[in-house]
Amino acid sequence: MLQKDSKSAVLSELSEHSVTKWQGEWDHTTKCAITKSFFPKIAERLKLKINITPNFTTMVTGHGNIKSYVHKYKILDSPMCFHKNGEQTVDHILFDCKLLEQERLSLKAAVLSSENWPVSNSKLITKFNKMFKKFMNNISFDKL
């Protein structure tokens, strides 16, 4: 029978091995590009406590009610944002969409307190998580 310390050591080693293997697969997949931009490191993602909401899922996967995604399936005629200032993608919504300027102010101010704007998606979700969540929760995708 394993002692408690031995059991913990084995479980810890197995966990590290699993995360390393997962990271290798994550690094080599050609899918999930948007999600990888938010979560490039599996170990860091596993440390985060995330409240999964429809808006969160839409933003970190690029799937959902985003015009570039819906257009890909020929549900919409155009992937362009309402104001015609670019294709409506996750990055467009985060950094450029004129319709979300007011919602973006607090997020941008939080980032500018210590970083240059725009910041990487992975920093948004780790370093500026609280303001990123607030921004996401204020998006009404039906009105975009």
N, CA, C and O atoms as a GROMACS GRO file, in nm:
protein
  576
    1MET      N    1   0.083  -0.118   0.000
    1MET     CA    2   0.000   0.000   0.000
    1MET      C    3   0.088   0.125   0.000
    1MET      O    4   0.186   0.133   0.074
    2LEU      N    5   0.052   0.223  -0.084
    2LEU     CA    6   0.129   0.346  -0.092
    2LEU      C    7   0.103   0.434   0.029
    2LEU      O    8  -0.008   0.442   0.081
    3GLN      N    9   0.209   0.500   0.073
    3GLN     CA   10   0.192   0.598   0.178
    3GLN      C   11   0.124   0.720   0.118
    3GLN      O   12   0.123   0.738  -0.004
    4LYS      N   13   0.069   0.804   0.204
    4LYS     CA   14  -0.002   0.921   0.158
    4LYS      C   15   0.087   1.009   0.071
    4LYS      O   16   0.044   1.054  -0.035
    5ASP      N   17   0.212   1.035   0.114
    5ASP     CA   18   0.303   1.119   0.037
    5ASP      C   19   0.335   1.056  -0.098
    5ASP      O   20   0.344   1.126  -0.199
    6SER      N   21   0.351   0.925  -0.100
    6SER     CA   22   0.381   0.857  -0.227
    6SER      C   23   0.263   0.866  -0.322
    6SER      O   24   0.281   0.888  -0.442
    7LYS      N   25   0.144   0.851  -0.269
    7LYS     CA   26   0.024   0.860  -0.351
    7LYS      C   27   0.012   1.001  -0.409
    7LYS      O   28  -0.019   1.015  -0.528
    8SER      N   29   0.034   1.102  -0.330
    8SER     CA   30   0.028   1.242  -0.377
    8SER      C   31   0.132   1.267  -0.485
    8SER      O   32   0.105   1.334  -0.584
    9ALA      N   33   0.252   1.213  -0.465
    9ALA     CA   34   0.359   1.233  -0.562
    9ALA      C   35   0.323   1.168  -0.696
    9ALA      O   36   0.346   1.227  -0.801
   10VAL      N   37   0.267   1.048  -0.692
   10VAL     CA   38   0.227   0.978  -0.814
   10VAL      C   39   0.115   1.054  -0.885
   10VAL      O   40   0.120   1.073  -1.007
   11LEU      N   41   0.016   1.098  -0.810
   11LEU     CA   42  -0.094   1.172  -0.870
   11LEU      C   43  -0.046   1.304  -0.931
   11LEU      O   44  -0.091   1.343  -1.039
   12SER      N   45   0.044   1.370  -0.863
   12SER     CA   46   0.100   1.495  -0.914
   12SER      C   47   0.178   1.471  -1.043
   12SER      O   48   0.165   1.547  -1.138
   13GLU      N   49   0.257   1.366  -1.045
   13GLU     CA   50   0.335   1.334  -1.164
   13GLU      C   51   0.244   1.297  -1.282
   13GLU      O   52   0.269   1.338  -1.395
   14LEU      N   53   0.140   1.219  -1.254
   14LEU     CA   54   0.044   1.184  -1.360
   14LEU      C   55  -0.026   1.308  -1.415
   14LEU      O   56  -0.046   1.322  -1.536
   15SER      N   57  -0.063   1.398  -1.326
   15SER     CA   58  -0.129   1.521  -1.367
   15SER      C   59  -0.036   1.605  -1.455
   15SER      O   60  -0.078   1.654  -1.560
   16GLU      N   61   0.088   1.622  -1.414
   16GLU     CA   62   0.185   1.698  -1.493
   16GLU      C   63   0.206   1.633  -1.630
   16GLU      O   64   0.213   1.703  -1.731
   17HIS      N   65   0.217   1.502  -1.633
   17HIS     CA   66   0.235   1.429  -1.759
   17HIS      C   67   0.115   1.452  -1.851
   17HIS      O   68   0.131   1.474  -1.971
   18SER      N   69  -0.005   1.445  -1.794
   18SER     CA   70  -0.126   1.465  -1.875
   18SER      C   71  -0.131   1.605  -1.934
   18SER      O   72  -0.164   1.622  -2.051
   19VAL      N   73  -0.098   1.706  -1.853
   19VAL     CA   74  -0.100   1.843  -1.901
   19VAL      C   75   0.006   1.864  -2.009
   19VAL      O   76  -0.019   1.933  -2.107
   20THR      N   77   0.123   1.804  -1.991
   20THR     CA   78   0.230   1.815  -2.091
   20THR      C   79   0.186   1.752  -2.223
   20THR      O   80   0.209   1.808  -2.330
   21LYS      N   81   0.124   1.636  -2.215
   21LYS     CA   82   0.076   1.568  -2.335
   21LYS      C   83  -0.034   1.650  -2.402
   21LYS      O   84  -0.035   1.666  -2.524
   22TRP      N   85  -0.126   1.701  -2.323
   22TRP     CA   86  -0.235   1.783  -2.374
   22TRP      C   87  -0.179   1.908  -2.443
   22TRP      O   88  -0.225   1.946  -2.551
   23GLN      N   89  -0.079   1.971  -2.380
   23GLN     CA   90  -0.017   2.091  -2.437
   23GLN      C   91   0.044   2.060  -2.573
   23GLN      O   92   0.033   2.139  -2.667
   24GLY      N   93   0.110   1.946  -2.584
   24GLY     CA   94   0.169   1.906  -2.712
   24GLY      C   95   0.065   1.892  -2.821
   24GLY      O   96   0.085   1.937  -2.934
   25GLU      N   97  -0.047   1.830  -2.788
   25GLU     CA   98  -0.156   1.815  -2.885
   25GLU      C   99  -0.216   1.951  -2.919
   25GLU      O  100  -0.248   1.978  -3.034
   26TRP      N  101  -0.232   2.036  -2.818
   26TRP     CA  102  -0.288   2.171  -2.836
   26TRP      C  103  -0.197   2.253  -2.929
   26TRP      O  104  -0.246   2.325  -3.016
   27ASP      N  105  -0.066   2.243  -2.909
   27ASP     CA  106   0.029   2.319  -2.990
   27ASP      C  107   0.028   2.276  -3.137
   27ASP      O  108   0.055   2.357  -3.225
   28HIS      N  109  -0.002   2.151  -3.162
   28HIS     CA  110   0.008   2.098  -3.299
   28HIS      C  111  -0.124   2.094  -3.376
   28HIS      O  112  -0.125   2.067  -3.496
   29THR      N  113  -0.235   2.120  -3.309
   29THR     CA  114  -0.362   2.118  -3.381
   29THR      C  115  -0.375   2.243  -3.467
   29THR      O  116  -0.328   2.351  -3.430
   30THR      N  117  -0.439   2.227  -3.581
   30THR     CA  118  -0.463   2.341  -3.668
   30THR      C  119  -0.601   2.400  -3.642
   30THR      O  120  -0.640   2.498  -3.707
   31LYS      N  121  -0.674   2.343  -3.550
   31LYS     CA  122  -0.808   2.391  -3.516
   31LYS      C  123  -0.802   2.481  -3.393
   31LYS      O  124  -0.697   2.493  -3.328
   32CYS      N  125  -0.911   2.542  -3.362
   32CYS     CA  126  -0.927   2.620  -3.238
   32CYS      C  127  -0.838   2.744  -3.230
   32CYS      O  128  -0.795   2.781  -3.121
   33ALA      N  129  -0.809   2.807  -3.342
   33ALA     CA  130  -0.717   2.921  -3.343
   33ALA      C  131  -0.761   3.034  -3.250
   33ALA      O  132  -0.678   3.091  -3.180
   34ILE      N  133  -0.890   3.066  -3.249
   34ILE     CA  134  -0.937   3.174  -3.162
   34ILE      C  135  -0.922   3.134  -3.016
   34ILE      O  136  -0.873   3.213  -2.936
   35THR      N  137  -0.962   3.014  -2.981
   35THR     CA  138  -0.951   2.968  -2.843
   35THR      C  139  -0.805   2.964  -2.801
   35THR      O  140  -0.772   2.998  -2.687
   36LYS      N  141  -0.717   2.921  -2.890
   36LYS     CA  142  -0.573   2.919  -2.859
   36LYS      C  143  -0.517   3.058  -2.834
   36LYS      O  144  -0.422   3.074  -2.758
   37SER      N  145  -0.575   3.160  -2.899
   37SER     CA  146  -0.527   3.296  -2.876
   37SER      C  147  -0.560   3.343  -2.734
   37SER      O  148  -0.488   3.426  -2.678
   38PHE      N  149  -0.666   3.290  -2.676
   38PHE     CA  150  -0.702   3.323  -2.538
   38PHE      C  151  -0.630   3.232  -2.439
   38PHE      O  152  -0.591   3.276  -2.331
   39PHE      N  153  -0.613   3.106  -2.475
   39PHE     CA  154  -0.555   3.006  -2.385
   39PHE      C  155  -0.440   2.933  -2.451
   39PHE      O  156  -0.455   2.815  -2.485
   40PRO      N  157  -0.325   2.997  -2.471
   40PRO     CA  158  -0.214   2.928  -2.536
   40PRO      C  159  -0.150   2.820  -2.448
   40PRO      O  160  -0.093   2.724  -2.500
   41LYS      N  161  -0.159   2.835  -2.318
   41LYS     CA  162  -0.098   2.739  -2.225
   41LYS      C  163  -0.206   2.668  -2.144
   41LYS      O  164  -0.279   2.731  -2.068
   42ILE      N  165  -0.213   2.538  -2.159
   42ILE     CA  166  -0.313   2.456  -2.090
   42ILE      C  167  -0.302   2.471  -1.938
   42ILE      O  168  -0.403   2.485  -1.870
   43ALA      N  169  -0.181   2.468  -1.886
   43ALA     CA  170  -0.162   2.475  -1.740
   43ALA      C  171  -0.218   2.607  -1.685
   43ALA      O  172  -0.278   2.608  -1.578
   44GLU      N  173  -0.198   2.716  -1.757
   44GLU     CA  174  -0.251   2.845  -1.712
   44GLU      C  175  -0.403   2.847  -1.718
   44GLU      O  176  -0.468   2.903  -1.630
   45ARG      N  177  -0.460   2.786  -1.822
   45ARG     CA  178  -0.606   2.780  -1.833
   45ARG      C  179  -0.666   2.700  -1.717
   45ARG      O  180  -0.770   2.738  -1.663
   46LEU      N  181  -0.601   2.593  -1.679
   46LEU     CA  182  -0.654   2.508  -1.572
   46LEU      C  183  -0.653   2.579  -1.437
   46LEU      O  184  -0.728   2.542  -1.347
   47LYS      N  185  -0.569   2.680  -1.422
   47LYS     CA  186  -0.564   2.757  -1.297
   47LYS      C  187  -0.678   2.859  -1.286
   47LYS      O  188  -0.713   2.902  -1.176
   48LEU      N  189  -0.735   2.896  -1.400
   48LEU     CA  190  -0.840   2.998  -1.400
   48LEU      C  191  -0.974   2.941  -1.356
   48LEU      O  192  -1.011   2.830  -1.393
   49LYS      N  193  -1.044   3.019  -1.277
   49LYS     CA  194  -1.183   2.985  -1.243
   49LYS      C  195  -1.269   3.072  -1.334
   49LYS      O  196  -1.271   3.194  -1.322
   50ILE      N  197  -1.340   3.007  -1.425
   50ILE     CA  198  -1.414   3.080  -1.526
   50ILE      C  199  -1.562   3.046  -1.516
   50ILE      O  200  -1.602   2.930  -1.509
   51ASN      N  201  -1.642   3.152  -1.515
   51ASN     CA  202  -1.787   3.135  -1.520
   51ASN      C  203  -1.827   3.132  -1.668
   51ASN      O  204  -1.825   3.235  -1.735
   52ILE      N  205  -1.862   3.016  -1.715
   52ILE     CA  206  -1.895   2.998  -1.856
   52ILE      C  207  -2.035   3.053  -1.884
   52ILE      O  208  -2.133   3.011  -1.822
   53THR      N  209  -2.043   3.147  -1.976
   53THR     CA  210  -2.170   3.205  -2.019
   53THR      C  211  -2.176   3.196  -2.171
   53THR      O  212  -2.075   3.171  -2.236
   54PRO      N  213  -2.294   3.216  -2.229
   54PRO     CA  214  -2.301   3.215  -2.376
   54PRO      C  215  -2.209   3.320  -2.440
   54PRO      O  216  -2.144   3.291  -2.541
   55ASN      N  217  -2.203   3.440  -2.383
   55ASN     CA  218  -2.115   3.542  -2.439
   55ASN      C  219  -1.968   3.502  -2.428
   55ASN      O  220  -1.890   3.524  -2.520
   56PHE      N  221  -1.932   3.444  -2.314
   56PHE     CA  222  -1.794   3.398  -2.296
   56PHE      C  223  -1.759   3.295  -2.402
   56PHE      O  224  -1.655   3.305  -2.467
   57THR      N  225  -1.845   3.197  -2.419
   57THR     CA  226  -1.820   3.091  -2.517
   57THR      C  227  -1.809   3.148  -2.658
   57THR      O  228  -1.720   3.109  -2.734
   58THR      N  229  -1.898   3.240  -2.692
   58THR     CA  230  -1.892   3.303  -2.824
   58THR      C  231  -1.760   3.374  -2.846
   58THR      O  232  -1.698   3.360  -2.951
   59MET      N  233  -1.716   3.449  -2.746
   59MET     CA  234  -1.594   3.528  -2.762
   59MET      C  235  -1.468   3.443  -2.765
   59MET      O  236  -1.378   3.472  -2.844
   60VAL      N  237  -1.458   3.340  -2.684
   60VAL     CA  238  -1.332   3.263  -2.680
   60VAL      C  239  -1.328   3.149  -2.782
   60VAL      O  240  -1.225   3.082  -2.796
   61THR      N  241  -1.439   3.126  -2.852
   61THR     CA  242  -1.436   3.023  -2.957
   61THR      C  243  -1.458   3.083  -3.096
   61THR      O  244  -1.418   3.024  -3.196
   62GLY      N  245  -1.522   3.200  -3.101
   62GLY     CA  246  -1.558   3.257  -3.230
   62GLY      C  247  -1.680   3.190  -3.290
   62GLY      O  248  -1.717   3.219  -3.404
   63HIS      N  249  -1.744   3.101  -3.215
   63HIS     CA  250  -1.865   3.033  -3.260
   63HIS      C  251  -1.984   3.100  -3.194
   63HIS      O  252  -1.976   3.141  -3.078
   64GLY      N  253  -2.090   3.111  -3.265
   64GLY     CA  254  -2.209   3.174  -3.208
   64GLY      C  255  -2.255   3.286  -3.298
   64GLY      O  256  -2.238   3.282  -3.420
   65ASN      N  257  -2.314   3.386  -3.237
   65ASN     CA  258  -2.379   3.492  -3.312
   65ASN      C  259  -2.280   3.602  -3.352
   65ASN      O  260  -2.301   3.719  -3.320
   66ILE      N  261  -2.174   3.564  -3.421
   66ILE     CA  262  -2.076   3.657  -3.477
   66ILE      C  263  -2.089   3.646  -3.629
   66ILE      O  264  -2.089   3.536  -3.684
   67LYS      N  265  -2.100   3.758  -3.694
   67LYS     CA  266  -2.131   3.757  -3.838
   67LYS      C  267  -2.032   3.678  -3.921
   67LYS      O  268  -2.072   3.610  -4.016
   68SER      N  269  -1.903   3.683  -3.889
   68SER     CA  270  -1.806   3.607  -3.968
   68SER      C  271  -1.831   3.456  -3.956
   68SER      O  272  -1.812   3.381  -4.051
   69TYR      N  273  -1.875   3.413  -3.839
   69TYR     CA  274  -1.904   3.271  -3.816
   69TYR      C  275  -2.033   3.230  -3.887
   69TYR      O  276  -2.037   3.128  -3.956
   70VAL      N  277  -2.137   3.309  -3.870
   70VAL     CA  278  -2.267   3.278  -3.929
   70VAL      C  279  -2.260   3.285  -4.082
   70VAL      O  280  -2.324   3.206  -4.151
   71HIS      N  281  -2.183   3.379  -4.134
   71HIS     CA  282  -2.166   3.393  -4.279
   71HIS      C  283  -2.098   3.269  -4.338
   71HIS      O  284  -2.130   3.228  -4.450
   72LYS      N  285  -2.007   3.211  -4.263
   72LYS     CA  286  -1.936   3.091  -4.310
   72LYS      C  287  -2.034   2.979  -4.344
   72LYS      O  288  -2.006   2.896  -4.432
   73TYR      N  289  -2.148   2.976  -4.276
   73TYR     CA  290  -2.249   2.872  -4.300
   73TYR      C  291  -2.362   2.923  -4.390
   73TYR      O  292  -2.468   2.861  -4.399
   74LYS      N  293  -2.336   3.036  -4.456
   74LYS     CA  294  -2.428   3.093  -4.555
   74LYS      C  295  -2.564   3.130  -4.496
   74LYS      O  296  -2.665   3.128  -4.567
   75ILE      N  297  -2.566   3.161  -4.369
   75ILE     CA  298  -2.689   3.206  -4.304
   75ILE      C  299  -2.706   3.357  -4.326
   75ILE      O  300  -2.818   3.407  -4.334
   76LEU      N  301  -2.595   3.427  -4.335
   76LEU     CA  302  -2.595   3.571  -4.366
   76LEU      C  303  -2.524   3.593  -4.499
   76LEU      O  304  -2.436   3.517  -4.537
   77ASP      N  305  -2.564   3.698  -4.569
   77ASP     CA  306  -2.501   3.731  -4.697
   77ASP      C  307  -2.364   3.792  -4.681
   77ASP      O  308  -2.280   3.781  -4.771
   78SER      N  309  -2.339   3.857  -4.566
   78SER     CA  310  -2.212   3.927  -4.549
   78SER      C  311  -2.158   3.909  -4.407
   78SER      O  312  -2.236   3.902  -4.311
   79PRO      N  313  -2.026   3.901  -4.393
   79PRO     CA  314  -1.965   3.892  -4.260
   79PRO      C  315  -1.933   4.031  -4.201
   79PRO      O  316  -1.877   4.041  -4.092
   80MET      N  317  -1.971   4.138  -4.275
   80MET     CA  318  -1.935   4.273  -4.234
   80MET      C  319  -2.014   4.318  -4.112
   80MET      O  320  -2.132   4.285  -4.095
   81CYS      N  321  -1.945   4.393  -4.027
   81CYS     CA  322  -2.009   4.452  -3.911
   81CYS      C  323  -2.111   4.556  -3.957
   81CYS      O  324  -2.100   4.608  -4.068
   82PHE      N  325  -2.206   4.585  -3.874
   82PHE     CA  326  -2.315   4.677  -3.907
   82PHE      C  327  -2.266   4.811  -3.961
   82PHE      O  328  -2.324   4.865  -4.054
   83HIS      N  329  -2.160   4.864  -3.902
   83HIS     CA  330  -2.111   4.996  -3.942
   83HIS      C  331  -2.016   4.989  -4.062
   83HIS      O  332  -1.961   5.091  -4.103
   84LYS      N  333  -1.998   4.870  -4.119
   84LYS     CA  334  -1.917   4.849  -4.241
   84LYS      C  335  -1.771   4.888  -4.224
   84LYS      O  336  -1.705   4.924  -4.321
   85ASN      N  337  -1.720   4.882  -4.102
   85ASN     CA  338  -1.580   4.917  -4.076
   85ASN      C  339  -1.493   4.792  -4.063
   85ASN      O  340  -1.383   4.799  -4.008
   86GLY      N  341  -1.539   4.682  -4.112
   86GLY     CA  342  -1.462   4.558  -4.107
   86GLY      C  343  -1.550   4.437  -4.088
   86GLY      O  344  -1.668   4.448  -4.054
   87GLU      N  345  -1.490   4.322  -4.110
   87GLU     CA  346  -1.559   4.196  -4.089
   87GLU      C  347  -1.579   4.177  -3.939
   87GLU      O  348  -1.488   4.200  -3.860
   88GLN      N  349  -1.698   4.134  -3.901
   88GLN     CA  350  -1.727   4.115  -3.759
   88GLN      C  351  -1.667   3.983  -3.711
   88GLN      O  352  -1.725   3.876  -3.729
   89THR      N  353  -1.550   3.994  -3.650
   89THR     CA  354  -1.477   3.881  -3.592
   89THR      C  355  -1.464   3.907  -3.443
   89THR      O  356  -1.504   4.013  -3.394
   90VAL      N  357  -1.408   3.812  -3.370
   90VAL     CA  358  -1.384   3.831  -3.227
   90VAL      C  359  -1.292   3.951  -3.204
   90VAL      O  360  -1.322   4.036  -3.121
   91ASP      N  361  -1.182   3.959  -3.277
   91ASP     CA  362  -1.090   4.072  -3.258
   91ASP      C  363  -1.156   4.205  -3.295
   91ASP      O  364  -1.131   4.306  -3.229
   92HIS      N  365  -1.238   4.206  -3.397
   92HIS     CA  366  -1.309   4.328  -3.434
   92HIS      C  367  -1.400   4.373  -3.319
   92HIS      O  368  -1.403   4.490  -3.283
   93ILE      N  369  -1.472   4.279  -3.263
   93ILE     CA  370  -1.561   4.310  -3.151
   93ILE      C  371  -1.481   4.362  -3.032
   93ILE      O  372  -1.520   4.459  -2.968
   94LEU      N  373  -1.371   4.297  -3.002
   94LEU     CA  374  -1.290   4.336  -2.887
   94LEU      C  375  -1.224   4.472  -2.904
   94LEU      O  376  -1.221   4.552  -2.810
   95PHE      N  377  -1.170   4.500  -3.020
   95PHE     CA  378  -1.081   4.614  -3.035
   95PHE      C  379  -1.129   4.726  -3.127
   95PHE      O  380  -1.083   4.839  -3.113
   96ASP      N  381  -1.221   4.698  -3.220
   96ASP     CA  382  -1.251   4.797  -3.324
   96ASP      C  383  -1.397   4.835  -3.341
   96ASP      O  384  -1.425   4.943  -3.393
   97CYS      N  385  -1.490   4.753  -3.300
   97CYS     CA  386  -1.631   4.775  -3.332
   97CYS      C  387  -1.679   4.908  -3.275
   97CYS      O  388  -1.674   4.931  -3.154
   98LYS      N  389  -1.724   4.995  -3.363
   98LYS     CA  390  -1.773   5.127  -3.324
   98LYS      C  391  -1.898   5.118  -3.237
   98LYS      O  392  -1.922   5.204  -3.152
   99LEU      N  393  -1.977   5.014  -3.257
   99LEU     CA  394  -2.100   4.998  -3.179
   99LEU      C  395  -2.072   4.967  -3.031
   99LEU      O  396  -2.160   4.982  -2.946
  100LEU      N  397  -1.949   4.923  -3.001
  100LEU     CA  398  -1.915   4.885  -2.863
  100LEU      C  399  -1.816   4.981  -2.798
  100LEU      O  400  -1.752   4.946  -2.698
  101GLU      N  401  -1.802   5.100  -2.852
  101GLU     CA  402  -1.705   5.195  -2.797
  101GLU      C  403  -1.730   5.224  -2.649
  101GLU      O  404  -1.636   5.223  -2.569
  102GLN      N  405  -1.854   5.249  -2.612
  102GLN     CA  406  -1.888   5.279  -2.472
  102GLN      C  407  -1.856   5.160  -2.382
  102GLN      O  408  -1.797   5.177  -2.275
  103GLU      N  409  -1.895   5.040  -2.424
  103GLU     CA  410  -1.872   4.919  -2.344
  103GLU      C  411  -1.723   4.891  -2.327
  103GLU      O  412  -1.680   4.834  -2.226
  104ARG      N  413  -1.643   4.932  -2.426
  104ARG     CA  414  -1.500   4.904  -2.427
  104ARG      C  415  -1.420   4.999  -2.338
  104ARG      O  416  -1.307   4.968  -2.303
  105LEU      N  417  -1.475   5.114  -2.302
  105LEU     CA  418  -1.400   5.217  -2.228
  105LEU      C  419  -1.335   5.166  -2.100
  105LEU      O  420  -1.216   5.190  -2.079
  106SER      N  421  -1.409   5.097  -2.016
  106SER     CA  422  -1.354   5.048  -1.889
  106SER      C  423  -1.246   4.943  -1.911
  106SER      O  424  -1.144   4.941  -1.843
  107LEU      N  425  -1.270   4.856  -2.007
  107LEU     CA  426  -1.171   4.753  -2.039
  107LEU      C  427  -1.042   4.818  -2.089
  107LEU      O  428  -0.933   4.783  -2.044
  108LYS      N  429  -1.056   4.910  -2.178
  108LYS     CA  430  -0.939   4.978  -2.235
  108LYS      C  431  -0.864   5.057  -2.126
  108LYS      O  432  -0.742   5.055  -2.123
  109ALA      N  433  -0.937   5.124  -2.038
  109ALA     CA  434  -0.874   5.200  -1.928
  109ALA      C  435  -0.797   5.107  -1.835
  109ALA      O  436  -0.687   5.140  -1.792
  110ALA      N  437  -0.853   4.990  -1.805
  110ALA     CA  438  -0.785   4.893  -1.718
  110ALA      C  439  -0.655   4.846  -1.782
  110ALA      O  440  -0.552   4.836  -1.716
  111VAL      N  441  -0.660   4.818  -1.910
  111VAL     CA  442  -0.540   4.772  -1.982
  111VAL      C  443  -0.436   4.883  -1.986
  111VAL      O  444  -0.318   4.858  -1.959
  112LEU      N  445  -0.478   5.003  -2.019
  112LEU     CA  446  -0.384   5.115  -2.034
  112LEU      C  447  -0.316   5.155  -1.903
  112LEU      O  448  -0.216   5.228  -1.905
  113SER      N  449  -0.368   5.108  -1.791
  113SER     CA  450  -0.304   5.137  -1.663
  113SER      C  451  -0.169   5.067  -1.650
  113SER      O  452  -0.084   5.108  -1.570
  114SER      N  453  -0.149   4.960  -1.729
  114SER     CA  454  -0.021   4.888  -1.718
  114SER      C  455   0.032   4.832  -1.849
  114SER      O  456   0.144   4.779  -1.853
  115GLU      N  457  -0.044   4.840  -1.957
  115GLU     CA  458  -0.006   4.781  -2.086
  115GLU      C  459  -0.043   4.878  -2.198
  115GLU      O  460  -0.112   4.978  -2.176
  116ASN      N  461   0.004   4.848  -2.318
  116ASN     CA  462  -0.039   4.920  -2.436
  116ASN      C  463  -0.167   4.857  -2.489
  116ASN      O  464  -0.189   4.737  -2.473
  117TRP      N  465  -0.250   4.937  -2.551
  117TRP     CA  466  -0.373   4.888  -2.615
  117TRP      C  467  -0.348   4.879  -2.764
  117TRP      O  468  -0.288   4.972  -2.820
  118PRO      N  469  -0.389   4.777  -2.831
  118PRO     CA  470  -0.456   4.659  -2.779
  118PRO      C  471  -0.358   4.562  -2.715
  118PRO      O  472  -0.238   4.565  -2.742
  119VAL      N  473  -0.411   4.476  -2.632
  119VAL     CA  474  -0.333   4.375  -2.562
  119VAL      C  475  -0.372   4.239  -2.618
  119VAL      O  476  -0.477   4.226  -2.682
  120SER      N  477  -0.291   4.138  -2.596
  120SER     CA  478  -0.322   4.004  -2.648
  120SER      C  479  -0.448   3.948  -2.581
  120SER      O  480  -0.483   3.985  -2.469
  121ASN      N  481  -0.514   3.859  -2.653
  121ASN     CA  482  -0.633   3.794  -2.599
  121ASN      C  483  -0.601   3.717  -2.471
  121ASN      O  484  -0.681   3.714  -2.378
  122SER      N  485  -0.483   3.654  -2.467
  122SER     CA  486  -0.448   3.576  -2.347
  122SER      C  487  -0.430   3.668  -2.226
  122SER      O  488  -0.464   3.628  -2.114
  123LYS      N  489  -0.377   3.787  -2.245
  123LYS     CA  490  -0.365   3.881  -2.132
  123LYS      C  491  -0.502   3.933  -2.090
  123LYS      O  492  -0.527   3.955  -1.972
  124LEU      N  493  -0.591   3.953  -2.187
  124LEU     CA  494  -0.726   3.998  -2.152
  124LEU      C  495  -0.791   3.900  -2.055
  124LEU      O  496  -0.857   3.941  -1.959
  125ILE      N  497  -0.773   3.772  -2.081
  125ILE     CA  498  -0.844   3.673  -2.002
  125ILE      C  499  -0.773   3.640  -1.870
  125ILE      O  500  -0.836   3.590  -1.777
  126THR      N  501  -0.645   3.668  -1.862
  126THR     CA  502  -0.573   3.639  -1.738
  126THR      C  503  -0.553   3.764  -1.654
  126THR      O  504  -0.603   3.773  -1.542
  127LYS      N  505  -0.482   3.859  -1.707
  127LYS     CA  506  -0.446   3.979  -1.631
  127LYS      C  507  -0.563   4.077  -1.611
  127LYS      O  508  -0.571   4.144  -1.509
  128PHE      N  509  -0.654   4.083  -1.710
  128PHE     CA  510  -0.764   4.179  -1.705
  128PHE      C  511  -0.899   4.109  -1.704
  128PHE      O  512  -0.996   4.158  -1.762
  129ASN      N  513  -0.904   3.996  -1.639
  129ASN     CA  514  -1.021   3.909  -1.642
  129ASN      C  515  -1.149   3.979  -1.597
  129ASN      O  516  -1.252   3.967  -1.662
  130LYS      N  517  -1.143   4.052  -1.488
  130LYS     CA  518  -1.264   4.116  -1.433
  130LYS      C  519  -1.325   4.213  -1.534
  130LYS      O  520  -1.446   4.210  -1.557
  131MET      N  521  -1.244   4.299  -1.594
  131MET     CA  522  -1.295   4.396  -1.689
  131MET      C  523  -1.334   4.329  -1.821
  131MET      O  524  -1.426   4.373  -1.889
  132PHE      N  525  -1.262   4.223  -1.858
  132PHE     CA  526  -1.297   4.148  -1.977
  132PHE      C  527  -1.434   4.084  -1.962
  132PHE      O  528  -1.516   4.088  -2.054
  133LYS      N  529  -1.461   4.026  -1.844
  133LYS     CA  530  -1.593   3.967  -1.818
  133LYS      C  531  -1.702   4.073  -1.826
  133LYS      O  532  -1.809   4.051  -1.884
  134LYS      N  533  -1.674   4.188  -1.766
  134LYS     CA  534  -1.773   4.297  -1.767
  134LYS      C  535  -1.802   4.338  -1.912
  134LYS      O  536  -1.918   4.357  -1.950
  135PHE      N  537  -1.698   4.353  -1.991
  135PHE     CA  538  -1.716   4.389  -2.132
  135PHE      C  539  -1.800   4.284  -2.204
  135PHE      O  540  -1.896   4.318  -2.273
  136MET      N  541  -1.765   4.159  -2.187
  136MET     CA  542  -1.838   4.051  -2.255
  136MET      C  543  -1.984   4.047  -2.213
  136MET      O  544  -2.073   4.030  -2.296
  137ASN      N  545  -2.009   4.064  -2.084
  137ASN     CA  546  -2.146   4.058  -2.034
  137ASN      C  547  -2.232   4.173  -2.085
  137ASN      O  548  -2.355   4.163  -2.086
  138ASN      N  549  -2.168   4.282  -2.126
  138ASN     CA  550  -2.243   4.397  -2.177
  138ASN      C  551  -2.269   4.391  -2.327
  138ASN      O  552  -2.335   4.479  -2.382
  139ILE      N  553  -2.219   4.289  -2.392
  139ILE     CA  554  -2.241   4.277  -2.537
  139ILE      C  555  -2.376   4.212  -2.562
  139ILE      O  556  -2.409   4.108  -2.505
  140SER      N  557  -2.453   4.275  -2.648
  140SER     CA  558  -2.579   4.216  -2.694
  140SER      C  559  -2.557   4.176  -2.840
  140SER      O  560  -2.570   4.258  -2.931
  141PHE      N  561  -2.525   4.051  -2.860
  141PHE     CA  562  -2.492   4.003  -2.995
  141PHE      C  563  -2.610   4.018  -3.091
  141PHE      O  564  -2.591   4.032  -3.212
  142ASP      N  565  -2.730   4.016  -3.039
  142ASP     CA  566  -2.847   4.033  -3.125
  142ASP      C  567  -2.854   4.172  -3.187
  142ASP      O  568  -2.915   4.191  -3.292
  143LYS      N  569  -2.791   4.271  -3.121
  143LYS     CA  570  -2.794   4.409  -3.170
  143LYS      C  571  -2.672   4.443  -3.256
  143LYS      O  572  -2.667   4.551  -3.315
  144LEU      N  573  -2.576   4.353  -3.263
  144LEU     CA  574  -2.459   4.377  -3.346
  144LEU      C  575  -2.494   4.338  -3.486
  144LEU      O  576  -2.411   4.350  -3.577
   0.00000   0.00000   0.00000
